[in-house]
Amino acid sequence: MKEVILESIIICPECGAKKKERMPTEVCQYFYECTSCHKILKPLAGDCCVYCSFGSVKCPPIQENGACCS
């Protein structure tokens, strides 16, 4: 069984700020506020959460089984 990585670095597409965050394991995080410019990030089309769109590591459900949480 593959080890799931629980931390991801979110990179704001607006200002380029980077922040290491611990990802939730049982739900997808749909919104994230950049701590630098305060832009509210939402997933890009086709992604289930902000980590899949802007993170250095995909969310735990995608890592585990390739399917988004619902």
GUTI-672053 format. One record per residue: residue number from 0; chain; x, y, z of N, C-alpha, C in turn. Coordinates in Angstrom, 2 decimals. Layout:
BEGIN
<pt><num>NUM</num><chaine>A</chaine><n_east>X</n_east><n_north>Y</n_north><n_up>Z</n_up><ca_east>X</ca_east><ca_north>Y</ca_north><ca_up>Z</ca_up><c_east>X</c_east><c_north>Y</c_north><c_up>Z</c_up></pt>
...
//
This chain:
BEGIN
<pt><num>0</num><chaine>A</chaine><n_east>0.84</n_east><n_north>-1.19</n_north><n_up>0.00</n_up><ca_east>0.00</ca_east><ca_north>0.00</ca_north><ca_up>0.00</ca_up><c_east>0.89</c_east><c_north>1.25</c_north><c_up>0.00</c_up></pt>
<pt><num>1</num><chaine>A</chaine><n_east>0.52</n_east><n_north>2.22</n_north><n_up>-0.79</n_up><ca_east>1.28</ca_east><ca_north>3.44</ca_north><ca_up>-0.96</ca_up><c_east>1.10</c_east><c_north>4.37</c_north><c_up>0.24</c_up></pt>
<pt><num>2</num><chaine>A</chaine><n_east>2.20</n_east><n_north>4.98</n_north><n_up>0.67</n_up><ca_east>2.13</ca_east><ca_north>5.94</ca_north><ca_up>1.78</ca_up><c_east>1.55</c_east><c_north>7.25</c_north><c_up>1.28</c_up></pt>
<pt><num>3</num><chaine>A</chaine><n_east>0.57</n_east><n_north>7.79</n_north><n_up>2.03</n_up><ca_east>-0.09</ca_east><ca_north>9.03</ca_north><ca_up>1.66</ca_up><c_east>0.65</c_east><c_north>10.20</c_north><c_up>2.30</c_up></pt>
<pt><num>4</num><chaine>A</chaine><n_east>0.97</n_east><n_north>11.19</n_north><n_up>1.50</n_up><ca_east>1.63</ca_east><ca_north>12.41</ca_north><ca_up>1.98</ca_up><c_east>0.53</c_east><c_north>13.36</c_north><c_up>2.43</c_up></pt>
<pt><num>5</num><chaine>A</chaine><n_east>0.66</n_east><n_north>13.89</n_north><n_up>3.64</n_up><ca_east>-0.39</ca_east><ca_north>14.73</ca_north><ca_up>4.20</ca_up><c_east>-0.09</c_east><c_north>16.22</c_north><c_up>4.17</c_up></pt>
<pt><num>6</num><chaine>A</chaine><n_east>1.10</n_east><n_north>16.61</n_north><n_up>3.74</n_up><ca_east>1.44</ca_east><ca_north>18.02</ca_north><ca_up>3.64</ca_up><c_east>1.68</c_east><c_north>18.41</c_north><c_up>2.20</c_up></pt>
<pt><num>7</num><chaine>A</chaine><n_east>1.24</n_east><n_north>19.61</n_north><n_up>1.87</n_up><ca_east>1.39</ca_east><ca_north>20.11</ca_north><ca_up>0.51</ca_up><c_east>1.73</c_east><c_north>21.60</c_north><c_up>0.60</c_up></pt>
<pt><num>8</num><chaine>A</chaine><n_east>2.48</n_east><n_north>22.09</n_north><n_up>-0.36</n_up><ca_east>2.77</ca_east><ca_north>23.52</ca_north><ca_up>-0.42</ca_up><c_east>1.83</c_east><c_north>24.13</c_north><c_up>-1.45</c_up></pt>
<pt><num>9</num><chaine>A</chaine><n_east>0.97</n_east><n_north>25.03</n_north><n_up>-0.96</n_up><ca_east>0.05</ca_east><ca_north>25.73</ca_north><ca_up>-1.87</ca_up><c_east>0.77</c_east><c_north>26.96</c_north><c_up>-2.41</c_up></pt>
<pt><num>10</num><chaine>A</chaine><n_east>0.70</n_east><n_north>27.13</n_north><n_up>-3.73</n_up><ca_east>1.31</ca_east><ca_north>28.28</ca_north><ca_up>-4.39</ca_up><c_east>0.18</c_east><c_north>29.13</c_north><c_up>-4.97</c_up></pt>
<pt><num>11</num><chaine>A</chaine><n_east>0.09</n_east><n_north>30.36</n_north><n_up>-4.49</n_up><ca_east>-0.98</ca_east><ca_north>31.26</ca_north><ca_up>-4.95</ca_up><c_east>-0.70</c_east><c_north>31.70</c_north><c_up>-6.38</c_up></pt>
<pt><num>12</num><chaine>A</chaine><n_east>-1.66</n_east><n_north>31.50</n_north><n_up>-7.28</n_up><ca_east>-1.45</ca_east><ca_north>31.91</ca_north><ca_up>-8.68</ca_up><c_east>-1.49</c_east><c_north>33.43</c_north><c_up>-8.84</c_up></pt>
<pt><num>13</num><chaine>A</chaine><n_east>-2.01</n_east><n_north>34.13</n_north><n_up>-7.87</n_up><ca_east>-2.14</ca_east><ca_north>35.58</ca_north><ca_up>-7.93</ca_up><c_east>-0.82</c_east><c_north>36.28</c_north><c_up>-7.56</c_up></pt>
<pt><num>14</num><chaine>A</chaine><n_east>-0.25</n_east><n_north>35.92</n_north><n_up>-6.41</n_up><ca_east>0.93</ca_east><ca_north>36.63</ca_north><ca_up>-5.92</ca_up><c_east>2.18</c_east><c_north>35.75</c_north><c_up>-5.82</c_up></pt>
<pt><num>15</num><chaine>A</chaine><n_east>2.03</n_east><n_north>34.44</n_north><n_up>-5.99</n_up><ca_east>3.17</ca_east><ca_north>33.54</ca_north><ca_up>-5.95</ca_up><c_east>3.60</c_east><c_north>33.11</c_north><c_up>-4.55</c_up></pt>
<pt><num>16</num><chaine>A</chaine><n_east>2.86</n_east><n_north>33.54</n_north><n_up>-3.53</n_up><ca_east>3.20</ca_east><ca_north>33.15</ca_north><ca_up>-2.16</ca_up><c_east>3.07</c_east><c_north>31.64</c_north><c_up>-2.00</c_up></pt>
<pt><num>17</num><chaine>A</chaine><n_east>3.93</n_east><n_north>31.06</n_north><n_up>-1.15</n_up><ca_east>3.92</ca_east><ca_north>29.62</ca_north><ca_up>-0.90</ca_up><c_east>3.71</c_east><c_north>29.39</c_north><c_up>0.58</c_up></pt>
<pt><num>18</num><chaine>A</chaine><n_east>2.88</n_east><n_north>28.39</n_north><n_up>0.90</n_up><ca_east>2.65</ca_east><ca_north>28.05</ca_north><ca_up>2.30</ca_up><c_east>2.43</c_east><c_north>26.55</c_north><c_up>2.43</c_up></pt>
<pt><num>19</num><chaine>A</chaine><n_east>3.16</n_east><n_north>25.94</n_north><n_up>3.37</n_up><ca_east>2.99</ca_east><ca_north>24.52</ca_north><ca_up>3.64</ca_up><c_east>1.73</c_east><c_north>24.35</c_north><c_up>4.50</c_up></pt>
<pt><num>20</num><chaine>A</chaine><n_east>0.86</n_east><n_north>23.45</n_north><n_up>4.08</n_up><ca_east>-0.39</ca_east><ca_north>23.19</ca_north><ca_up>4.79</ca_up><c_east>-0.57</c_east><c_north>21.69</c_north><c_up>4.97</c_up></pt>
<pt><num>21</num><chaine>A</chaine><n_east>-1.26</n_east><n_north>21.32</n_north><n_up>6.03</n_up><ca_east>-1.64</ca_east><ca_north>19.93</ca_north><ca_up>6.26</ca_up><c_east>-3.01</c_east><c_north>19.73</c_north><c_up>5.61</c_up></pt>
<pt><num>22</num><chaine>A</chaine><n_east>-3.10</n_east><n_north>18.72</n_north><n_up>4.76</n_up><ca_east>-4.36</ca_east><ca_north>18.49</ca_north><ca_up>4.02</ca_up><c_east>-5.34</c_east><c_north>17.69</c_north><c_up>4.85</c_up></pt>
<pt><num>23</num><chaine>A</chaine><n_east>-6.63</n_east><n_north>18.00</n_north><n_up>4.71</n_up><ca_east>-7.64</ca_east><ca_north>17.16</ca_north><ca_up>5.37</ca_up><c_east>-7.65</c_east><c_north>15.78</c_north><c_up>4.71</c_up></pt>
<pt><num>24</num><chaine>A</chaine><n_east>-7.95</n_east><n_north>14.75</n_north><n_up>5.49</n_up><ca_east>-7.89</ca_east><ca_north>13.39</ca_north><ca_up>4.94</ca_up><c_east>-9.25</c_east><c_north>12.84</c_north><c_up>4.54</c_up></pt>
<pt><num>25</num><chaine>A</chaine><n_east>-10.32</n_east><n_north>13.41</n_north><n_up>5.04</n_up><ca_east>-11.64</ca_east><ca_north>12.82</ca_north><ca_up>4.79</ca_up><c_east>-12.56</c_east><c_north>13.68</c_north><c_up>3.95</c_up></pt>
<pt><num>26</num><chaine>A</chaine><n_east>-12.14</n_east><n_north>14.89</n_north><n_up>3.64</n_up><ca_east>-12.94</ca_east><ca_north>15.79</ca_north><ca_up>2.81</ca_up><c_east>-12.02</c_east><c_north>16.54</c_north><c_up>1.86</c_up></pt>
<pt><num>27</num><chaine>A</chaine><n_east>-12.59</n_east><n_north>17.05</n_north><n_up>0.79</n_up><ca_east>-11.83</ca_east><ca_north>17.90</ca_north><ca_up>-0.12</ca_up><c_east>-11.97</c_east><c_north>19.35</c_north><c_up>0.33</c_up></pt>
<pt><num>28</num><chaine>A</chaine><n_east>-10.89</n_east><n_north>20.11</n_north><n_up>0.23</n_up><ca_east>-10.94</ca_east><ca_north>21.53</ca_north><ca_up>0.59</ca_up><c_east>-11.18</c_east><c_north>22.31</c_north><c_up>-0.68</c_up></pt>
<pt><num>29</num><chaine>A</chaine><n_east>-12.36</n_east><n_north>22.90</n_north><n_up>-0.76</n_up><ca_east>-12.76</ca_east><ca_north>23.59</ca_north><ca_up>-1.98</ca_up><c_east>-12.28</c_east><c_north>25.05</c_north><c_up>-2.01</c_up></pt>
<pt><num>30</num><chaine>A</chaine><n_east>-12.16</n_east><n_north>25.70</n_north><n_up>-0.85</n_up><ca_east>-11.71</ca_east><ca_north>27.09</ca_north><ca_up>-0.79</ca_up><c_east>-10.44</c_east><c_north>27.19</c_north><c_up>0.04</c_up></pt>
<pt><num>31</num><chaine>A</chaine><n_east>-9.60</n_east><n_north>28.15</n_north><n_up>-0.33</n_up><ca_east>-8.39</ca_east><ca_north>28.44</ca_north><ca_up>0.43</ca_up><c_east>-8.08</c_east><c_north>29.92</c_north><c_up>0.28</c_up></pt>
<pt><num>32</num><chaine>A</chaine><n_east>-7.85</n_east><n_north>30.61</n_north><n_up>1.40</n_up><ca_east>-7.50</ca_east><ca_north>32.03</ca_north><ca_up>1.34</ca_up><c_east>-5.99</c_east><c_north>32.17</c_north><c_up>1.44</c_up></pt>
<pt><num>33</num><chaine>A</chaine><n_east>-5.40</n_east><n_north>32.82</n_north><n_up>0.45</n_up><ca_east>-3.96</ca_east><ca_north>33.08</ca_north><ca_up>0.45</ca_up><c_east>-3.63</c_east><c_north>33.95</c_north><c_up>1.66</c_up></pt>
<pt><num>34</num><chaine>A</chaine><n_east>-2.63</n_east><n_north>33.54</n_north><n_up>2.42</n_up><ca_east>-2.25</ca_east><ca_north>34.29</ca_north><ca_up>3.61</ca_up><c_east>-1.50</c_east><c_north>35.58</c_north><c_up>3.28</c_up></pt>
<pt><num>35</num><chaine>A</chaine><n_east>-1.07</n_east><n_north>35.72</n_north><n_up>2.02</n_up><ca_east>-0.32</ca_east><ca_north>36.91</ca_north><ca_up>1.62</ca_up><c_east>-1.24</c_east><c_north>37.97</c_north><c_up>0.99</c_up></pt>
<pt><num>36</num><chaine>A</chaine><n_east>-1.93</n_east><n_north>37.61</n_north><n_up>-0.09</n_up><ca_east>-2.76</ca_east><ca_north>38.60</ca_north><ca_up>-0.81</ca_up><c_east>-4.25</c_east><c_north>38.47</c_north><c_up>-0.51</c_up></pt>
<pt><num>37</num><chaine>A</chaine><n_east>-4.63</n_east><n_north>37.42</n_north><n_up>0.23</n_up><ca_east>-6.00</ca_east><ca_north>37.16</ca_north><ca_up>0.67</ca_up><c_east>-6.97</c_east><c_north>36.79</c_north><c_up>-0.46</c_up></pt>
<pt><num>38</num><chaine>A</chaine><n_east>-6.44</n_east><n_north>36.44</n_north><n_up>-1.61</n_up><ca_east>-7.30</ca_east><ca_north>35.94</ca_north><ca_up>-2.69</ca_up><c_east>-7.88</c_east><c_north>34.59</c_north><c_up>-2.27</c_up></pt>
<pt><num>39</num><chaine>A</chaine><n_east>-9.15</n_east><n_north>34.38</n_north><n_up>-2.56</n_up><ca_east>-9.80</ca_east><ca_north>33.11</ca_north><ca_up>-2.28</ca_up><c_east>-9.58</c_east><c_north>32.20</c_north><c_up>-3.50</c_up></pt>
<pt><num>40</num><chaine>A</chaine><n_east>-8.88</n_east><n_north>31.08</n_north><n_up>-3.27</n_up><ca_east>-8.62</ca_east><ca_north>30.14</ca_north><ca_up>-4.35</ca_up><c_east>-9.71</c_east><c_north>29.08</c_north><c_up>-4.38</c_up></pt>
<pt><num>41</num><chaine>A</chaine><n_east>-10.09</n_east><n_north>28.70</n_north><n_up>-5.58</n_up><ca_east>-11.03</ca_east><ca_north>27.60</ca_north><ca_up>-5.82</ca_up><c_east>-10.38</c_east><c_north>26.65</c_north><c_up>-6.82</c_up></pt>
<pt><num>42</num><chaine>A</chaine><n_east>-10.76</n_east><n_north>25.37</n_north><n_up>-6.80</n_up><ca_east>-10.15</ca_east><ca_north>24.42</ca_north><ca_up>-7.73</ca_up><c_east>-10.36</c_east><c_north>24.82</c_north><c_up>-9.19</c_up></pt>
<pt><num>43</num><chaine>A</chaine><n_east>-9.39</n_east><n_north>24.50</n_north><n_up>-10.01</n_up><ca_east>-9.52</ca_east><ca_north>24.71</ca_north><ca_up>-11.45</ca_up><c_east>-10.48</c_east><c_north>23.65</c_north><c_up>-12.01</c_up></pt>
<pt><num>44</num><chaine>A</chaine><n_east>-11.03</n_east><n_north>23.91</n_north><n_up>-13.18</n_up><ca_east>-11.96</ca_east><ca_north>22.97</ca_north><ca_up>-13.81</ca_up><c_east>-11.31</c_east><c_north>21.59</c_north><c_up>-13.91</c_up></pt>
<pt><num>45</num><chaine>A</chaine><n_east>-12.03</n_east><n_north>20.57</n_north><n_up>-13.47</n_up><ca_east>-11.54</ca_east><ca_north>19.20</ca_north><ca_up>-13.54</ca_up><c_east>-10.82</c_east><c_north>18.73</c_north><c_up>-12.28</c_up></pt>
<pt><num>46</num><chaine>A</chaine><n_east>-10.50</n_east><n_north>19.66</n_north><n_up>-11.37</n_up><ca_east>-9.86</ca_east><ca_north>19.28</ca_north><ca_up>-10.11</ca_up><c_east>-10.88</c_east><c_north>19.28</c_north><c_up>-8.98</c_up></pt>
<pt><num>47</num><chaine>A</chaine><n_east>-10.64</n_east><n_north>18.44</n_north><n_up>-7.98</n_up><ca_east>-11.60</ca_east><ca_north>18.30</ca_north><ca_up>-6.89</ca_up><c_east>-11.36</c_east><c_north>19.27</c_north><c_up>-5.74</c_up></pt>
<pt><num>48</num><chaine>A</chaine><n_east>-10.14</n_east><n_north>19.78</n_north><n_up>-5.62</n_up><ca_east>-9.85</ca_east><ca_north>20.65</ca_north><ca_up>-4.47</ca_up><c_east>-8.69</c_east><c_north>21.58</c_north><c_up>-4.78</c_up></pt>
<pt><num>49</num><chaine>A</chaine><n_east>-8.43</n_east><n_north>22.51</n_north><n_up>-3.86</n_up><ca_east>-7.36</ca_east><ca_north>23.48</ca_north><ca_up>-4.07</ca_up><c_east>-5.98</c_east><c_north>22.82</c_north><c_up>-4.07</c_up></pt>
<pt><num>50</num><chaine>A</chaine><n_east>-5.83</n_east><n_north>21.71</n_north><n_up>-3.36</n_up><ca_east>-4.53</ca_east><ca_north>21.02</ca_north><ca_up>-3.34</ca_up><c_east>-4.23</c_east><c_north>20.39</c_north><c_up>-4.70</c_up></pt>
<pt><num>51</num><chaine>A</chaine><n_east>-5.24</n_east><n_north>19.87</n_north><n_up>-5.36</n_up><ca_east>-5.03</ca_east><ca_north>19.28</ca_north><ca_up>-6.69</ca_up><c_east>-4.72</c_east><c_north>20.36</c_north><c_up>-7.72</c_up></pt>
<pt><num>52</num><chaine>A</chaine><n_east>-5.23</n_east><n_north>21.57</n_north><n_up>-7.51</n_up><ca_east>-4.98</ca_east><ca_north>22.66</ca_north><ca_up>-8.46</ca_up><c_east>-3.72</c_east><c_north>23.45</c_north><c_up>-8.16</c_up></pt>
<pt><num>53</num><chaine>A</chaine><n_east>-3.45</n_east><n_north>23.75</n_north><n_up>-6.89</n_up><ca_east>-2.38</ca_east><ca_north>24.68</ca_north><ca_up>-6.55</ca_up><c_east>-1.33</c_east><c_north>24.11</c_north><c_up>-5.59</c_up></pt>
<pt><num>54</num><chaine>A</chaine><n_east>-1.48</n_east><n_north>22.85</n_north><n_up>-5.20</n_up><ca_east>-0.55</ca_east><ca_north>22.26</ca_north><ca_up>-4.25</ca_up><c_east>0.59</c_east><c_north>21.50</c_north><c_up>-4.90</c_up></pt>
<pt><num>55</num><chaine>A</chaine><n_east>1.64</n_east><n_north>21.30</n_north><n_up>-4.13</n_up><ca_east>2.78</ca_east><ca_north>20.52</ca_north><ca_up>-4.60</ca_up><c_east>2.49</c_east><c_north>19.02</c_north><c_up>-4.56</c_up></pt>
<pt><num>56</num><chaine>A</chaine><n_east>1.45</n_east><n_north>18.64</n_north><n_up>-3.80</n_up><ca_east>1.04</ca_east><ca_north>17.24</ca_north><ca_up>-3.68</ca_up><c_east>-0.49</c_east><c_north>17.19</c_north><c_up>-3.82</c_up></pt>
<pt><num>57</num><chaine>A</chaine><n_east>-0.99</n_east><n_north>16.22</n_north><n_up>-4.57</n_up><ca_east>-2.44</ca_east><ca_north>16.04</ca_north><ca_up>-4.72</ca_up><c_east>-3.06</c_east><c_north>15.62</c_north><c_up>-3.39</c_up></pt>
<pt><num>58</num><chaine>A</chaine><n_east>-4.35</n_east><n_north>15.78</n_north><n_up>-3.25</n_up><ca_east>-5.05</ca_east><ca_north>15.47</ca_north><ca_up>-2.00</ca_up><c_east>-5.01</c_east><c_north>13.97</c_north><c_up>-1.68</c_up></pt>
<pt><num>59</num><chaine>A</chaine><n_east>-5.17</n_east><n_north>13.60</n_north><n_up>-0.39</n_up><ca_east>-5.09</ca_east><ca_north>12.19</ca_north><ca_up>0.01</ca_up><c_east>-6.01</c_east><c_north>11.24</c_north><c_up>-0.78</c_up></pt>
<pt><num>60</num><chaine>A</chaine><n_east>-7.28</n_east><n_north>11.58</n_north><n_up>-1.04</n_up><ca_east>-8.11</ca_east><ca_north>10.63</ca_north><ca_up>-1.81</ca_up><c_east>-7.55</c_east><c_north>10.33</c_north><c_up>-3.21</c_up></pt>
<pt><num>61</num><chaine>A</chaine><n_east>-7.01</n_east><n_north>11.33</n_north><n_up>-3.87</n_up><ca_east>-6.41</ca_east><ca_north>11.13</ca_north><ca_up>-5.19</ca_up><c_east>-5.15</c_east><c_north>10.27</c_north><c_up>-5.06</c_up></pt>
<pt><num>62</num><chaine>A</chaine><n_east>-4.33</n_east><n_north>10.53</n_north><n_up>-4.03</n_up><ca_east>-3.13</ca_east><ca_north>9.73</ca_north><ca_up>-3.82</ca_up><c_east>-3.47</c_east><c_north>8.27</c_north><c_up>-3.54</c_up></pt>
<pt><num>63</num><chaine>A</chaine><n_east>-4.53</n_east><n_north>8.03</n_north><n_up>-2.76</n_up><ca_east>-4.88</ca_east><ca_north>6.67</ca_north><ca_up>-2.36</ca_up><c_east>-5.47</c_east><c_north>5.84</c_north><c_up>-3.48</c_up></pt>
<pt><num>64</num><chaine>A</chaine><n_east>-6.48</n_east><n_north>6.42</n_north><n_up>-4.16</n_up><ca_east>-7.18</ca_east><ca_north>5.58</ca_north><ca_up>-5.13</ca_up><c_east>-7.45</c_east><c_north>6.27</c_north><c_up>-6.47</c_up></pt>
<pt><num>65</num><chaine>A</chaine><n_east>-6.90</n_east><n_north>7.45</n_north><n_up>-6.65</n_up><ca_east>-7.07</ca_east><ca_north>8.14</ca_north><ca_up>-7.93</ca_up><c_east>-8.43</c_east><c_north>8.75</c_north><c_up>-8.15</c_up></pt>
<pt><num>66</num><chaine>A</chaine><n_east>-9.29</n_east><n_north>8.66</n_north><n_up>-7.13</n_up><ca_east>-10.63</ca_east><ca_north>9.22</ca_north><ca_up>-7.26</ca_up><c_east>-10.82</c_east><c_north>10.31</c_north><c_up>-6.24</c_up></pt>
<pt><num>67</num><chaine>A</chaine><n_east>-11.56</n_east><n_north>11.30</n_north><n_up>-6.64</n_up><ca_east>-11.86</ca_east><ca_north>12.43</ca_north><ca_up>-5.77</ca_up><c_east>-12.87</c_east><c_north>12.02</c_north><c_up>-4.69</c_up></pt>
<pt><num>68</num><chaine>A</chaine><n_east>-12.77</n_east><n_north>12.70</n_north><n_up>-3.55</n_up><ca_east>-13.80</ca_east><ca_north>12.48</ca_north><ca_up>-2.53</ca_up><c_east>-15.09</c_east><c_north>13.15</c_north><c_up>-3.01</c_up></pt>
<pt><num>69</num><chaine>A</chaine><n_east>-16.21</n_east><n_north>12.65</n_north><n_up>-2.57</n_up><ca_east>-17.46</ca_east><ca_north>13.23</ca_north><ca_up>-3.04</ca_up><c_east>-18.26</c_east><c_north>13.84</c_north><c_up>-1.92</c_up></pt>
//
